[in-house]
Amino acid sequence: MALIVAFVLAIAVIAGGGLGGGSSDSGKGGHSAKSAHKAARAKRKVPATYVVQNGDTLVAIAHRTGVSVARIQELNPQVDPQILIAGEELKLK
């Protein structure tokens, strides 16, 4: 009985293209999900400023806004990246 189950499973895997279902991008460009995410981030309109929320970090702000941590620090040299204060306004452009 176990042999029959194994055989049926093997046929299903072969017919289905393998475990995991394959990829829908048909090999075009490789990392299409990452590319799409980067394109969406590039098209995102960056606001001129960001108001720090409770618990924010520069990394989280950079991820949320699409502006790099280095750029945020460059535009806001007076801000201590270790001590962000809620309500503080950061320049993003």
GICOR-V864038 format. One line per field, one symbol per residue. ss: DSSP state (A for helix, B for strand, O for the rest). phi: phi as a letter, one per 30 degrees, with the letter a starting at -180 (. if undefined). burial: I if it has 24 or more other ideal C-beta (glycine too) atoms within 12 Angstrom, else O. A space follows every 10 residues. Layout:
# GICOR-V864038
ss: ???
phi: ???
burial: ???
This chain:
# GICOR-V864038
ss: OAAAAAAAAA AAAAAOOOOO OOOOOOOOOO OAAAAAAAAA AAAOOOOOBB BOOOOOOAAA AAAAAOOOAA AAAAAOOOOO OOOOOOOOBB BOO
phi: .ddddddddd ddddddijdj iibddhidii dddddddddd ddddddddbb cdceidbddd ddddcicdee dddddbdddd ddbdcejdcc dcb
burial: OOOOOOOOOO OOOOOOOOOO OOOOOOOOOO OOOOOOOOOO OOOOOOOOOI OIOOOIOIOO IIOOIIIOIO OIOOIIOOIO IOOIOOOOOI IIO
